[in-house]
Amino acid sequence: MIRGIYAITPDEADTDILLAKVEAALRGGINVLQYRNKLADHKLQTQQARAILPLCRQYQVPFIINDSIKLCLTLDADGLHLGADDGNLSEARARLGVNKILGASCYNRIDLAVTAAQAGADYAAFGACFASGTKPNAAAAPLALFAQAKLLTNIPLVAIGGITLENVAQAKKAGADAVAVVGALFSPENPQLTEESAKQFSQLFC
């Protein structure tokens, strides 16, 4: 079940720094972790994901790989997240089997969420729900999408894009089962701040 605080890793080239941030977020109580590093090549992505996996196992938090089904299967990670242009969901489900998590980016489109559920996705993500520093040009996704999607699907729904401590309650009230957080969670200066942010997010989303 995808619920609560869904952390997405920042684009960090230094693996040691990234691991410190990830462990701080895990200590703070995040519920899911997705590895995403758009700036890294395949070698670095593999190195970083391989290093993060034992931490997620230690804290018993599902570890999801962004975009790469090959990396997900190579590491035996817990799941895969795909954007609309990153691969066919039905084919991904067939390759992953029934025991791994499959998530789908649905942007601001109900039809993509319905299709994702029919293809075997375990959750759908809508965003950007708020102005996003990570993806400033992302299309806006009205919070009303969550209530609409719950009438048409029976999978968990994730709010992404500009999630902060100030607006997380709005996403939850709208019907989001989980909130995906990057910038407001991972402190660029201090892992201790990341841990404190994770605790605050977790308390607000209880």
Beta strands, then each sheet from edge to edge (+ up, - down):
strand 1: 4-8
strand 2: 32-35
strand 3: 63-66
strand 4: 79-82
strand 5: 101-107
strand 6: 123-126
strand 7: 157-160
strand 8: 178-181
sheet 1: 1+ 2+ 3+ 4+ 5+ 6+ 7+ 8+ 1+
end
